[in-house]
Amino acid sequence: MKINNLPISLFLLTSTTFLNAQSISGIVSKDDKSQLKDIKVSIANKSDNYTVNADKMGYYSINNIKTGTYYLKIFSNKNLLYSEPIDIVHEKTIKNVMLNGHSYHIAEVVVEKNNKVIERKLDKIIFNVNESIYSNGFDAVEVLSKVPMVQVSEQGINILNRGKLLLLVNNKRTYIEGTDLINYLKTVPSNSISKIEVITNPSSNFDAEGSVGVINILTKKDLTNLFSIGYSSSYTKRKGEGFLNGLNLSYNKNSLQITSRLNYTDQRRVNTSYSLIQKNGKRFNESDIEQNNQNSGLSFYTGINYAISKKLEVGLDFDLRDITVENNSTNLFYNSGNSQSTIDNKKKTFNTTINLYGTYKLDSLGKKVEISATSFFNNNDILQSSNSDLVNNNNKFNYRILSPQIDFTLPLKNKIELLTGAKATFVKNEQNYFFNQGYRNTNFEESIYAMYFSASGKLSEKINLKAGLRYENYQNEFFNVITQNINKTNKNSFFPSIFADYDLGKNSRISLSYSRRVNRPNFRYLDPFRVYYSDKYYQTGNPNLQSFFTNSLELNYSLKNLNILLFRTENRNMFSNITKLDGDNQVDYFENFFNLTTTGINIRYSFNKIKNLESSIMTNISYSKVNILNDAFVPRNGVIFYYYIDNNYYLNKSKTVFLNLSYLHSLPTNSINSYLGNVANLAGGVKILLLQKQMQFNLTFSDLFRQQRDKGMYYYNGYDNTINNYTDNRYLTVGFSYKIGKAKTKPSKNTTYERNRTE
């Protein structure tokens, strides 16, 4: 069915602007629990001043505030105890302050957004999963596919074809990539996710890996209940079908917080892929593949946080995944003679992540030291059977990763904050191949030693500046099966970053940022051992593959609910997976073969002028210029145009019942050596919250017209490759969740919202 995209876009594009009536409330308290007397709270700027008296318990509330930037001040008997700038831009802001003598520190800051699913901040895009229709009944892969600018496939995650990214979960790096990462994220339920951050120009305290920045998945922590238990379940129907069940527990009293999650998922898809390779205008290889995919897994997480004293806090995160992926493929090959092959692939993955951490506060002004150690164990057992002897094999891959880290936060009296720290990462990868022709074992070892330093502060009332430098020493060592020698790498690199922000007044700001990053090949890209998919089709690595570096520059302007981002990224000596013809064989391998420069603009506007309707539109236009370093490929320069429209319509005043309708559309694109056609997705549904939002129902659909597919052509000198792939993206999901809990009588002074995070 061919769908005209224009009517859909016009139907979805409606308009609105920000509400003006905002409020702020909270509790002012003292760390020695003594009673407060004559506390006044005020927020003021050049044009407006709001002042109220706090009650005996320290509670205050200020309503009907205009949107803007203010100074929040706390007085006692006309003595100023607290003063800090604050942006009032949301419908409801809760800010609790704990005082210590005549000094203070922020004990808890909670901002209740105006049910906005997508936010744009100066340095990142935030997708508030909990506010979206995808907050229950989905996995992390499906949610990521709804995040603006993020592109998801069975091979990995990308940001608008701009390159590789670094994925974090709760600010901690995940050490898996490609299909392994996708399979891992399919076991992460959406009801455990609070928000997803897309950071396109990270600062120096982040790992330098990833050419287009960072995606950070933040999971939920229940800080409002003394005890709670929740259950969630969903059923999904596509060509295949699947279900997801989850149980959540939390306990939060005094100095102890415990969060646990147990989930089981079983999802089945029917994926199709078509490939036609033509050499000198004649058919060289044509294949038509139907794959029955089953991804099932059990996951368990528990997090424990304990405040030993007012200064010392320790914690443990434990995450376990037991994942089974089974693929049954029927491959039809049309070469000189037609043939058919079947491949049964079963992959069992068992991984555990253990993170130990501690935070020690050096004083009451915010100085602190944080120490953590993360260990990651990943065991893969892959059994592949076929009617071809070359394809039959049993492979075992084992990863062992250890990463200790120390960070210092050192605010100074002159409004300057220093961040510094060090991190080491040790990777050991053992690979064992069992096949009809014999057995092969190989090891890969990698070490990264890093140090960073950054300084940030206010140069004036309007200008903020942050600059940093990261140093990384990278070493690897592995056995080259071709040369029978040991390959070694030892490289030192520096990664500067800078961020400058200027307040233009009247709710408008402009910022400029720059960062340098790196992409390093993993062992599978380096290992020259052949892995066969058919008698005449195999994949091999390239031991001479080199890392490549990325320079990124961004200029960002925001005015209330309008945001404009100009960006430019330059990649040199990039590597990628490419196809070549070797006699009668089709070979997939990796090579550094191009430079890529991308220049573009990203615009986002949110509006709500129509009653009960909240909408946002995001568009991205960029020009991609490629310089091919190998004459085997034909370069394809071109414009990338993408837009995303999201609408929420609330059926009642309390916003507990709402409809969602969204549309994503990427126009035909030329990039590197490929042409890809239209990609689109019409999605939506209904979400119902009951029993004071403790119970939730949702019904959602995605890719209604089966437009979210990869269809296009790759160009080489002498031959080209036509593709048409679809990964069963059209689905209907029914979800249910229910939570019961005992509420706390007052906020705990030992908890913070989004612990140890800086906006």
C-alpha positions, 0 to 999 in steps of 0.5 A, a space after each residue: 500500500 502506498 501512503 501519501 505522507 503529506 495529508 498525515 503530516 497536515 492532520 497531525 500538525 496543530 498548534 499552541 504556547 506555554 502556560 503562564 501560571 506556575 507555582 513553587 512549593 517545598 519544605 525548609 528544614 534544619 539538619 539538627 531538626 530544631 524548630 524554625 522561626 519567622 521563616 520567609 521565602 521569596 522569589 524575585 527578579 527585576 519586574 516581579 517579587 513574591 514573598 510568603 511566610 513558611 508555616 511551623 513545619 517549614 512548608 511554603 507555597 507560592 502560586 500564580 508566578 510568571 514564567 522567568 528566571 528568579 532568585 529564591 531567597 530564605 530569610 529568618 528575622 531579616 537575616 538572609 540564609 539562602 540565595 540561589 537563581 532558579 528558572 520557573 518554567 514548569 507548571 509545578 516546581 517543588 524545592 526543599 532546602 535543608 539549612 545547616 547553621 548559617 550555611 545550606 545545601 539543597 536536600 531535594 529538588 523535584 520538578 513536576 513537568 507539565 506532562 511534557 514528554 519531550 524537553 529540550 535543554 541547552 545540552 540535551 534532549 530529554 524523553 520523559 518515558 513516565 509521562 508518555 504513552 510508552 511508560 508500560 508494556 514495552 521494552 527499551 528498544 521500542 521506547 528508544 525508537 520513539 525518541 527524537 533523532 534516535 534510530 534503532 535497528 537490529 544491528 544497533 542504535 544511531 543518531 540520524 546516521 551521524 555515527 556511533 554513540 555511547 550508551 549509558 544506564 544510570 550514568 554507567 557505561 554498557 560494555 556491549 554493542 550491536 545486536 548484543 546491545 539490542 538483545 540486552 535492551 529488549 529485556 529492559 521494560 519501559 515501566 522501569 525507565 524514568 527518562 532517556 537523555 540524548 547528549 550530542 556534545 558531552 563534557 570531559 567527565 564522560 568517556 570519549 567513546 562515541 562520535 555522536 555523543 551519549 544516550 543515558 537511560 535513567 531508571 526509576 527510584 521510588 522516593 515517595 513511598 515507605 514501601 511499594 509493590 507493583 506488577 505489570 503485564 503486556 501482550 503484543 501482537 505483530 506477525 509474531 506475538 509476545 508478552 512481558 511480565 514484571 514485578 517491582 519492589 521498593 523500600 525507603 525508610 530513614 537512611 536505607 533505600 532498596 529497589 528490586 525488579 524481576 521481569 520475564 519477556 518472550 517476544 517473537 517477530 517474523 523479519 524479512 530481508 531481500 538483497 540483489 547484487 548486480 555486477 556489470 548490469 548482471 545478477 551476481 547474487 540474489 537472496 530472499 530471507 524470512 527469519 522467525 525470531 524469538 527473544 526471551 529472557 529473565 532479568 533481575 535488578 536490585 539496588 541498595 543505598 545506605 547513608 551511614 552518616 550525614 557525610 558518607 553514603 554507600 550503595 550496590 547495584 546488581 543486574 542479572 540477565 539470562 537471554 535466549 535468542 533463537 532464529 530460524 531462517 529460510 534463505 532462497 538464493 538465485 545464482 547460476 542455479 536456484 538453491 535453498 538453505 535453512 539456518 537455525 541459530 540459538 544464542 544464549 547470553 548470561 551477563 551480570 553487572 555489579 556496581 559498588 559505589 560510595 560518596 563522601 561529603 567533604 563539607 557542607 558547601 558541596 565538596 565531595 568525593 565519589 568512588 565506584 567499581 563496576 564489574 561486567 561478566 558476559 558469556 555467549 554460547 552460539 549454536 548454528 546448524 545448517 544444511 551447509 557444513 561451512 555454516 555449522 559451528 558452536 561458538 563461545 564468547 566470554 567477556 570480562 570487564 573491570 572498571 574502577 573510578 574516582 571523581 571529585 566535585 570541588 565548588 569554590 567560593 568564587 562561584 567556580 566548580 571544579 570536577 576532576 577524576 580518573 578511571 581505568 577499564 580492563 577488558 578480557 575477551 576470550 573467543 572459542 570456535 568449534 566447527 567441522 574443520 576444527 577448533 580455534 581459540 583466541 584472546 583479546 585484551 584491552 585497557 583504557 586509562 583516563 583522567 579528566 579535569 573541568 572547570 565551570 562557573 559564572 563569568 557574570 550574571 548572564 555568562 556561564 562557562 565550562 571547559 574541560 580536558 580528558 586524557 586517555 591511554 588506549 592499549 590492546 593486544 590480540 593474536 593475528 591468525 593470518 600473520 601468526 603474530 601478536 598485534 599490539 596498540 598503545 596510543 595516547 589521546 586528548 579530548 578537549 570540550 568547552 561549553 559557553 552559555 549567555 542569558 539574553 533575557 526574556 526567557 531566551 539563551 544562546 550557547 556554544 559547545 565543542 567536543 572531540 571524541 573517538 571511535 575504536 574498533 571492537 575485537 569482532 571488527 579486528 578478528 580476520 577469522 571467517 564466519 560463514 552464513 552460506 557456502 559463498 557468503 562470509 564475514 571477516 574482520 580486519 586486523 589493520 583497522 584504525 580508530 577514528 576521531 570526531 570533532 563536533 561543534 554546536 550552536 544552540 538558541 532557545 526562546 521559551 518553547 522554541 529551540 534551534 540547534 546548529 551543528 557540524 561534525 567532522 569524522 576522519 578515516 571512518 570505518 564501516 562494514 562493507 561488502 565486496 565480491 571475491 570470485 564467486 564469494 560475497 564478503 562482508 568486512 571492515 575498512 577505514 574508507 571515508 571521511 564524513 562531514 555533516 552540517 545541519 539544523 535541528 528545530 523543535 517547537 512545543 505548543 498548547 493553544 488548543 484546550 487539552 491538546 499538547 503538541 510538539 514538532 521537531 525537524 532536522 535538516 542536514 547536508 552530508 559530504 563524503 570523501 571516499 578514500 577507496 576507489 572501490 566505492 561510489 560517493 553519495 553526498 546529499 541532504 537528510 530531512 527528518 521530522 517528528 510530530 507528537 500530540 497528546 490530547 487529554 480527555 479530563 482536567 486531571 490528565 489521567 486519560 489521554 490519547 496520543 498520535 505521533 508521526 515520524 518521517 525521514 525523506 529519501 537520503 543519500 549518504 556515504 555510498 548509499 541511497 535509502 528511501 522513505 522511512 515513516 511511522 504512524 503510531 499512537 494509542 490511549 493511556 488511562 490512569 486510575 486509583 490516584 495513578 496507581 493503576 494504568 491501562 494502555 493500548 498502543 499501535 505502531 507503524 500502522 502502514 508498514 513504512 518503517 523499513 530499510 529500502 534502497 541501494 549501495 553503490 560500488 565501482 562495477 556493482 551495486 546492492 539493492 536491499 529491502 528489509 523489514 523487522 516486523 515493526 507493525 504491532 498492537 500492544 495492550 498493557 496493564 500495571 498496578 502499584 500499591 504502597 505506604 506513603 512516607 509522612 515527610 521527605 527523607 533528608 538523606 535522599 535526593 532526586 536523581 542522586 549525584 546528577 548535575 543538570 
